[in-house]
Amino acid sequence: MAKEKGSRRRTALHIAAGNDHTEAIQTLLEIDSSVAKEKDRYGQTALHIAAANDHAKAIQKLLEIDRSLAKEKDLGDCETALHTAARWGCTKAIRKLLEIDPSLAKEKSSDAAGWTALHKAVERDQTDAIYKLLNFDPSLAREKDRSGYTALDFAEAIDHIACKELLERYTA
């Protein structure tokens, strides 16, 4: 029952995480902890869903049960939940994920791009997310993707002026 999937191939755990229902998350994982790594049709775990919805309590509960979820990558862009949070500018999720697993800050997508969450925040022009990531670890501004580009190089290339100006403060 815990692994039963709906139309988007989401489990009850995905739905509970998307709605920040920590008691339901706890119950579902007590019934069957393996459901934590189940992926929906987009290849996302419940942690990705919680991060996309900026649900820090759900993130906390999921990672209390299984910390290895933090490194799980989706099937699309091969990104962690931190990348997802950065894409959507979910600063509470970013803070919670980095509080629980600081190594996520430098985790790169496993696709051809090899982006950090900072690169993803720049792509989507998420200045609050950029600020949160750089305040956590200013050295992220020097991290390069697989093509050798920093987030600042990328911001300049796609003409995201506010992102560029913010990144310049950390690379000077």
VOKEGU-904453 format. One record per residue: residue in three letters; x, y, z of N, C-alpha, C in turn. Coordinates in steps of 0.02 Angstrom, whole numbers. Atoms other than C-alpha are relative to their C-alpha. Layout:
// VOKEGU-904453
> Ala, X, Y, Z, X, Y, Z, X, Y, Z
...
***
This chain:
// VOKEGU-904453
> Met, 40, -60, 0, 0, 0, 0, 43, 63, 0
> Ala, -43, -59, -4, 142, 123, 41, 32, 15, -67
> Lys, -32, -11, 65, 215, 96, -133, -49, 8, -57
> Glu, 51, -9, 52, 51, 111, -227, 8, 70, -30
> Lys, -13, -64, 34, 67, 248, -358, -61, 24, -38
> Gly, 55, -31, 36, -57, 370, -432, 20, 17, -71
> Ser, -8, -16, 71, -64, 450, -605, 70, 28, -16
> Arg, -68, -26, 12, 104, 539, -588, 53, -48, 26
> Arg, -43, 51, -29, 177, 380, -515, 28, 23, 67
> Arg, -20, -23, -66, 187, 467, -347, -31, -45, 53
> Thr, 23, 39, -57, 173, 369, -186, -33, 46, 50
> Ala, 30, -39, -54, 80, 425, -31, 55, 42, 34
> Leu, -55, -38, -31, 251, 479, 35, 15, 64, -40
> His, -9, -60, 42, 274, 598, -113, -53, 52, 17
> Ile, 55, -45, -14, 104, 673, -76, 6, 31, 69
> Ala, -9, -25, -69, 137, 687, 111, 56, 52, 2
> Ala, -57, -46, 1, 305, 772, 78, -19, 65, -35
> Gly, 22, -60, 36, 226, 892, -47, -48, 43, 39
> Asn, 48, -37, -41, 99, 943, 83, 27, 13, 71
> Asp, -33, -12, -64, 222, 951, 230, -34, -36, 58
> His, 33, 40, -52, 129, 816, 327, 50, -47, 33
> Thr, -55, 38, -31, 268, 757, 442, -24, -63, 36
> Glu, 25, 60, -34, 159, 637, 542, -14, -56, -51
> Ala, 12, 50, 53, 106, 549, 382, 67, -28, -26
> Ile, -66, 22, 22, 288, 543, 326, 28, -51, 49
> Gln, -24, 45, -52, 337, 463, 491, -35, -68, -4
> Thr, 39, 62, 2, 197, 334, 481, 17, -41, -61
> Leu, -14, 36, 63, 230, 289, 300, 69, -32, 1
> Leu, -67, 27, -2, 415, 265, 330, 8, -54, 53
> Glu, 0, 55, -49, 382, 159, 484, -29, -63, -30
> Ile, 31, 58, 33, 273, 45, 378, 49, -32, -49
> Asp, -46, 26, 51, 402, 30, 239, 52, 55, -17
> Ser, -51, -52, 10, 563, 133, 242, 27, 0, -71
> Ser, -26, 2, 69, 609, 77, 65, -37, 47, -47
> Val, 39, -45, 42, 472, 189, -4, 34, 69, -7
> Ala, -35, -65, 2, 586, 339, 33, 39, 10, -66
> Lys, -40, -6, 62, 688, 302, -124, -42, -11, -63
> Glu, 44, 7, 58, 537, 274, -237, -1, 66, -39
> Lys, 0, -60, 42, 537, 394, -384, -65, 5, -40
> Asp, 61, -11, 40, 389, 471, -474, 19, -2, -74
> Arg, -13, 5, 72, 374, 480, -663, 52, 50, -24
> Tyr, -53, -48, 17, 495, 628, -663, 66, -19, 33
> Gly, -61, 24, -31, 621, 528, -565, 16, 33, 66
> Gln, -11, -35, -63, 599, 627, -405, -22, -40, 60
> Thr, 18, 30, -64, 598, 561, -228, -46, 49, 37
> Ala, 41, -43, -43, 485, 630, -92, 41, 60, 25
> Leu, -43, -55, -22, 634, 736, -36, 3, 55, -53
> His, 1, -50, 54, 640, 822, -206, -66, 39, 2
> Ile, 66, -33, -3, 453, 859, -189, -3, 48, 58
> Ala, -1, -44, -59, 475, 930, -13, 44, 61, -14
> Ala, -45, -56, 15, 621, 1038, -74, -32, 49, -49
> Ala, 33, -43, 51, 522, 1104, -224, -56, 41, 30
> Asn, 55, -35, -33, 384, 1157, -105, 23, 39, 62
> Asp, -30, -38, -56, 503, 1236, 24, -24, -24, 68
> His, 25, 29, -63, 446, 1117, 162, 57, -26, 43
> Ala, -57, 17, -42, 587, 1118, 289, -16, -56, 50
> Lys, 18, 53, -48, 492, 1009, 415, -2, -68, -33
> Ala, 2, 63, 36, 461, 874, 287, 71, -24, -17
> Ile, -70, 16, 15, 644, 881, 234, 34, -29, 62
> Gln, -28, 23, -63, 697, 863, 416, -22, -72, 15
> Lys, 28, 66, -17, 583, 713, 443, 27, -54, -47
> Leu, -24, 49, 49, 635, 624, 282, 74, -17, 13
> Leu, -71, 12, -9, 820, 645, 319, 16, -28, 69
> Glu, -8, 34, -65, 800, 592, 501, -5, -76, -10
> Ile, 12, 71, 12, 738, 425, 435, 54, -29, -46
> Asp, -48, 26, 49, 861, 408, 289, 42, 57, -28
> Arg, -44, -56, 22, 1006, 532, 270, 26, -10, -71
> Ser, -27, 11, 68, 1062, 449, 108, -45, 30, -54
> Leu, 45, -32, 48, 910, 528, 23, 29, 66, -26
> Ala, -28, -65, 19, 1007, 692, 20, 41, -4, -64
> Lys, -42, 9, 60, 1121, 622, -116, -37, -32, -58
> Glu, 39, 30, 55, 983, 541, -219, -11, 51, -55
> Lys, 9, -45, 57, 972, 616, -392, -61, -19, -40
> Asp, 59, 14, 41, 819, 633, -501, 23, -30, -66
> Leu, -17, 33, 63, 812, 546, -669, 5, 48, -59
> Gly, -1, -49, 54, 790, 703, -775, 67, 33, -8
> Asp, -62, -37, 3, 934, 820, -741, 54, -28, 45
> Cys, -48, 34, -44, 1021, 701, -621, 23, 46, 57
> Glu, -14, -50, -52, 1008, 827, -479, -27, -21, 68
> Thr, 23, 12, -68, 990, 820, -290, -59, 46, 17
> Ala, 54, -43, -24, 849, 898, -190, 25, 72, 9
> Leu, -26, -68, -7, 965, 1047, -159, -3, 36, -67
> His, 7, -29, 66, 972, 1079, -346, -72, 22, -13
> Thr, 71, -14, 9, 782, 1071, -348, -20, 62, 39
> Ala, 16, -58, -42, 768, 1195, -205, 29, 64, -30
> Ala, -32, -59, 30, 890, 1313, -291, -36, 22, -63
> Arg, 37, -15, 62, 795, 1301, -456, -62, 42, 15
> Trp, 63, -34, -16, 634, 1360, -372, 8, 55, 51
> Gly, -11, -54, -47, 714, 1484, -252, -26, -15, 70
> Cys, 28, 21, -65, 660, 1386, -98, 54, 5, 54
> Thr, -54, -14, -47, 773, 1463, 33, -5, -37, 66
> Lys, 5, 40, -62, 702, 1372, 185, 24, -71, -12
> Ala, -23, 67, 18, 733, 1208, 97, 76, -1, -8
> Ile, -73, -4, 8, 909, 1262, 49, 34, 0, 68
> Arg, -29, -5, -67, 948, 1309, 229, -3, -67, 36
> Lys, 8, 63, -36, 879, 1146, 300, 44, -55, -30
> Leu, -41, 51, 32, 966, 1034, 172, 74, 9, 16
> Leu, -70, -13, -15, 1134, 1119, 201, 16, -8, 74
> Glu, -8, 10, -72, 1110, 1115, 389, 10, -74, 15
> Ile, -3, 72, -12, 1086, 927, 382, 60, -32, -36
> Asp, -56, 29, 38, 1216, 888, 247, 37, 55, -38
> Pro, -38, -55, 31, 1340, 1030, 210, 35, -20, -65
> Ser, -35, 21, 61, 1426, 925, 76, -42, 8, -63
> Leu, 43, -9, 58, 1275, 950, -37, 17, 63, -39
> Ala, -15, -64, 32, 1335, 1127, -75, 44, -9, -62
> Lys, -46, 10, 57, 1470, 1061, -191, -17, -61, -42
> Glu, 24, 58, 38, 1373, 911, -256, -19, 23, -71
> Lys, 15, -17, 70, 1364, 916, -446, -50, -48, -30
> Ser, 46, 44, 37, 1229, 851, -559, 42, -52, -37
> Ser, -39, 52, 33, 1283, 688, -639, -14, -4, -75
> Asp, 11, -3, 73, 1225, 739, -813, 61, 31, -33
> Ala, -57, -28, 38, 1339, 814, -946, 21, 69, 25
> Ala, -16, -68, -22, 1329, 989, -870, 43, 0, 63
> Gly, -39, 2, -62, 1395, 945, -697, -9, 64, 41
> Trp, 14, -63, -36, 1311, 1095, -615, -7, -11, 75
> Thr, 15, -3, -71, 1308, 1139, -432, -69, 32, 7
> Ala, 64, -34, -12, 1149, 1206, -352, 6, 74, -16
> Leu, -10, -71, 16, 1223, 1379, -375, -9, 12, -75
> His, 11, -6, 72, 1230, 1355, -564, -74, -2, -16
> Lys, 72, 8, 13, 1048, 1299, -560, -38, 63, 22
> Ala, 32, -62, -23, 998, 1454, -459, 12, 57, -50
> Val, -16, -52, 51, 1086, 1565, -588, -43, -12, -62
> Glu, 40, 14, 60, 998, 1477, -732, -71, 27, 7
> Arg, 69, -20, -11, 829, 1518, -654, -6, 71, 30
> Asp, 0, -70, -24, 880, 1695, -597, -28, 5, 71
> Gln, 24, 3, -70, 848, 1651, -414, 51, 33, 47
> Thr, -50, -37, -39, 946, 1787, -324, -2, -16, 74
> Asp, 4, 18, -71, 881, 1742, -150, 35, -67, 13
> Ala, -33, 65, -7, 940, 1563, -175, 76, 8, -8
> Ile, -72, -13, 9, 1109, 1625, -239, 30, 29, 63
> Tyr, -22, -33, -61, 1127, 1736, -87, 5, -51, 57
> Lys, 1, 50, -54, 1082, 1592, 32, 58, -49, -9
> Leu, -54, 47, 13, 1205, 1473, -52, 69, 31, 12
> Leu, -65, -33, -8, 1348, 1598, -55, 14, 20, 72
> Asn, -10, -14, -70, 1320, 1649, 125, 19, -63, 38
> Phe, -17, 63, -31, 1331, 1466, 172, 74, -17, -15
> Asp, -68, 17, 20, 1493, 1441, 74, 22, 45, -58
> Pro, -21, -47, 53, 1571, 1587, -22, 44, -33, -54
> Ser, -44, 32, 49, 1693, 1467, -108, -40, -32, -57
> Leu, 41, 27, 55, 1546, 1402, -212, 5, 42, -63
> Ala, -6, -45, 58, 1571, 1553, -324, 57, -21, -46
> Arg, -57, 22, 40, 1733, 1472, -384, -9, -71, -28
> Glu, 12, 68, 25, 1658, 1299, -418, -16, 2, -75
> Lys, 10, 3, 73, 1662, 1251, -602, -42, -60, -20
> Asp, 38, 57, 27, 1545, 1142, -703, 47, -42, -43
> Arg, -43, 45, 40, 1609, 1005, -819, 32, 35, -60
> Ser, -29, -37, 55, 1641, 1134, -955, 50, 52, 24
> Gly, -49, -47, -29, 1749, 1238, -837, -29, 69, 15
> Tyr, 32, -65, -12, 1622, 1378, -809, -23, 6, 72
> Thr, 27, -16, -66, 1586, 1458, -641, -71, 26, -9
> Ala, 67, -28, 3, 1413, 1520, -598, 2, 71, -27
> Leu, -8, -69, 26, 1476, 1697, -635, 8, -2, -76
> Asp, -8, 6, 73, 1532, 1644, -810, -68, -13, -32
> Phe, 65, 17, 26, 1360, 1570, -836, -48, 59, 3
> Ala, 43, -59, -7, 1269, 1725, -770, 15, 51, -54
> Glu, -20, -47, 53, 1369, 1833, -892, -24, -25, -68
> Ala, 18, 28, 65, 1334, 1715, -1038, -75, 6, -14
> Ile, 73, -3, 11, 1145, 1717, -1011, -29, 68, 20
> Asp, 18, -70, -13, 1142, 1901, -962, -50, 9, 58
> His, 38, -9, -62, 1067, 1883, -788, 38, 50, 43
> Ile, -38, -55, -30, 1128, 2052, -724, 0, -3, 77
> Ala, 3, 1, -74, 1067, 2039, -542, 41, -58, 28
> Cys, -40, 58, -21, 1145, 1866, -526, 75, 16, -7
> Lys, -70, -18, 14, 1307, 1929, -603, 27, 47, 53
> Glu, -23, -49, -50, 1318, 2076, -484, 8, -32, 69
> Leu, -4, 35, -64, 1285, 1966, -333, 61, -45, 2
> Leu, -57, 45, 4, 1414, 1837, -387, 66, 38, 0
> Glu, -62, -40, 2, 1544, 1972, -420, 23, 19, 69
> Arg, -18, -18, -69, 1538, 2020, -236, 38, -57, 35
> Tyr, -32, 57, -32, 1596, 1845, -191, 62, -24, -37
> Thr, -59, 21, 38, 1730, 1827, -324, 54, 53, -3
> Ala, -49, -55, 2, 1819, 1993, -301, 58, -12, 46
***
